[in-house]
Amino acid sequence: MRNENVHDSEYKTTVYKDFLSLIKIGIVNSNLITTFTGLWLALFFTGKGFLQEIDVVIYTLLGSALVIAGSCAINNYYDRDIDHVMERTKVRPTVTGRITPKYVLGMGLILILIGTGFLLLTTVTAAVIGLIGVFSYIFLYTVWSKRRYTINTVIGSISGAVPPLIGWAAVDQNLHLIAWLLFLIMFIWQPPHFLALAMRRVEEYRAAGVPMLPVVHGFAMTKRQIVIWVLCLLPLPFYMFSLGALFVLIATLLNIGWLILGIRGFKMKDDIRWAKLMFVYSLNYLTIMFVTMIIVTLV
């Protein structure tokens, strides 16, 4: 009896892990941080209380999580023919065959439908923005541009930049300048983040036939593009002075630090090591930036 229970436990764990892999839980979690920040700042600027709007908070986070999860599942469904080539994607259940493609597609569509329903319980604007994110990620990025153009990273950045807009629109449909600046930060942050990842995985992308910038134009061009994108982040904190001088200072230091690290890449001989440093910095950058936005409204 004990052996059967252990087997059942292992099976359930595998099913659970497969589900998390299908919905790309890391992407869901990181996007929920930016969604919550957009929502929190909207509450702050409109003078609404967090506890008084707790239903909106729950609907927004649930709806956003489900919409993003569903989109990622459909991305896995579509990319199952090339995922087996890449080290980080070859164990996805869509590749190993543990879950059938039809099930993945159906699950993705259902998650998007339910998620949109939750967003509609907040505002129509939030739901529409959510669907724009779905369309841009599935059709503009996954189906149309990912396997055709080096600009696929920029096109994919649209979907990754809408979560804070969803969060803000759920509270206030009249999107404030700050909401659009959150969108811009997320939009500009993504190319240097994903191009650094593409440098690290360049041979895998080459084998999969995905025309990422380092595959087509090499590391030198990619490094220049990364630095240009980071440069574009520099002025944005100064348009967010309504969050206070402390935020502007911290955000500017984060931007300068990233830029210095980027410029160092022109002298470093180990391009992959530099790409790893840039990738890790980008993750910390995003977390610190958005958590700081919340903290400065509490002090």
N, C-alpha and C positions, 0 to 999 in steps of 0.2 A: 504493500500500500504506500509506503514511504517513497519508493522509487517512482511510482506513478505520479505522486504529488510533485516530486521534483521535476519530472518530465513536463507535467502540465505547467508548472511555474516557469520553466525555461521557455516553453512554447509561447506562453502569454507575454513573457518579456520580449521575445523575438517579434511577435505581432505588434507589440507596443512600439518597439524600436523601428520596425518597418513603417508604421504609421507616421512617426516623427520624421523619418527620413523622407517619406513621400511629401509631407507638407513643408519640408525644409524649416524645421523648428527654429534654427538659428536666425533665419531671415525673419520669421514671424516675430520672434522676441525682440530683435533689434528695431524692427519697424513699430512695434508697440511702444517702445521708448519714445520715439519721435511723435507718434500719435498722441500719447498721453501728454507730452510737452505742449503740443499744439492746443489740446483741450484745456490743460491747466492754465496756460497763458490767456486763453480766451475767457476763462472764468475770472482771472485776475483783472483783465482790462475792462470787462463788462461789470465788475463788481458783484458777481454772483458767488454764492457760497458753495464749497465743494460738497458738503454733506447734503445741502438742499438740492443739489443736482446729481446726487449719487446714482439715480436711475439712468440719467443721460451718460454718466461715466461708464457704467456697466454695459449699457447697450452699445456704446461707441467702441469700447475695447473688445467686446465679444464680436461685434460686427466686423471690425477691422481685422481681427485675428482670423476669422473664418473666411473672409474675402481673400486675404493674402494667402492663407493655407490652401484654399481651393485653386487659386491661380498657380501656386507652386506645384500642386499635384498635376495640373494639366501640363505645365512645363515639363515635368518628369515623364508624363505620358508621351509628349511629342518628341522628346530628346532620347527616348529609350534606345534608338538605333545607333547613337553615337556615345552614349554614356559609358558603354563597356570599355571604351578606349582609355578613358581618363581614370587615374588612380583614385581620386576623391569621389568619383561617381559610379565606379564599376560594381559596387556592392549594393546599389539601390535595388529595392525589390522589383522595380520595373525592368531591371537588367537581369537579375538572377531568376526571374520568373516566379517568385514566391507570391506575387499578386498579379492577377491578369490585367492587361491594359484596359479592357472595358470597365472593370471595377474601378480602376484609378480615374478614368475619365468621368464616370458617373459620380464618384465621390467628389471630385473636384467641382463639378457643376452644382451638386447639392450643397456643398459648403459655401459656394459663392451665392447661391440663392438664399440660403438661410442667413448668411452674413449681411446681404443687402437688406433683408427683412428687418434685422436688428438696427441697421443704420437708418432705415425709414422711420423707426420709432423715435429717432432724434430729430433730424430735419431731412427734407428732400435733397437739399444741397449736398449734405454729407454722403447720402446714398449715390447721387450722381457722380460726385468726385471719386467715390469708391469704384464705380463702374468704369470711369475713365482710366483709373489705374489698372483695372482688370484688362481692359481693351488694349492699353499700351503695352502691358507686360506679355500678354498671350499673343496678340496679333502683330503689333508693331515690332516687338522685340523677338519673341520666340520663333514665330512663324516667318516673318518677313525679313528682318535685318540680321539676325544672329549668324546665319550661315552664308550671308551674301556680302556684307559691308563691314569695313573696319570701324565705321561710326556706330556699330551696334551697341557699344558701351554707352555712348551718349544717348541714343534712343532709349535704351533700357533704363536710363537714369530718370526718365519721366515718371515711371511707375514707382520707383523708389523714393521719389520726392513728394508724392501726394499724401502719405499718411499724416503729416502734421496739418495739412489742409483739411483732411477728414476730421481730425480732432477738433480743430478750430470751428469748422462749419457746423459741427454737431451742437455747439453752444451758441454760436453767432454766425448767421448766414451771410452777414455783411463782412466779408473777409477783410480784416485789418491789414495795414502795411506789414506789421510784424508777421502775420501769417504767410504772406508772400515771400518775406525774407527767409523764413524757415524753409519754404519750398526751395528757394535759391540756394541756401546752404546745402541742403540735401542733394540738389541737382548737381551742384559743382563738386561736392565731396566725392561723389561716386566714381567719376572717371579716374582720378588718381588712385583711388582705392582698388578698383577692379583692374586697372592697367598694371599696378604693382603685382596683383595676383596673377595676371596673365603672363608677366615676365617669369614668375616662379614656375608656372605650368606651361611654358611656351611649347615644349615638345609634345605635351599631351594635346594641346589645342591644335598643333600642326598635324598630329596623327588623326585627330577627329575631323579635320578639314574645316575648322572654325577660323575665319580670317581675323583673328584678333590683331591689334596693331603691331605688337612685337613679332608676330608670325610673318606678317606681310612686309613691314618696313624696318624691322630690327630694333635692337635695344636703344640705340642712340636717339632715334626719332621718338621712341616711346618715352624716354627720360625727359626729353624737351617738352613733350605734350603734358606729362605729369606736372612739371614745374609751372607751366603756363596755367594749368587748371588751379593749382594751389595759389598762384599769384592772384587769380580772380576772386579768391575768398577774402583777401586782405581788406577791402573797403567795407564789406558787409556789416561787421560789428558796429561801425560808426553810424549806421542808419538805425541801430537798435538801442540808441542812447536812453530811450525811455525805460530800459531795464536797469539803468544805473551805470555809473562810471566803473564800478567793480567788474561788472560783466564785460564791458568794452575792453577793459585792461586784460582780463583773463583770456577772452576770445582772441584778442590781438596777439598776445604772447603765444597762444596755441598756433595761430597762423604763421607767425614769424619762425617758431620752432620747426614747423613742418617745412617751411620754405628753405630754411638753412639746411635741414637734412636732405631736402631735394637737390639743392645746389651742390652739396657734397658728392652727390652721385656722379657728377661730371669728372670727379677726380678719383673716385674709388675704382679699383680694378675688378673687384668682385661684384658684378652687376646683380647676381642673384641674392647675395647677402644684402646689398642696398635695397633691393625690391622687398625683401623680407622685413627690413627695418621700416620702410615706408608703409608697408601693409599693417604692421603692428601699431605704428604711430597713428595711422588712420582710424583704427578701431578705438584706441584710447581717446583720440581727438573727439570722435563723435560722442562717446559716452560722457566725457568731461564737459563738452560744450552744452549738451542738452540738460544734463543734471544741474549744471551751473545756472541755466536759465530758470530752473525751478527754485533753486536755493535762494537766488537773489530776490525773489518775490516773497520770500518768507522772513527775510531779515529787515 
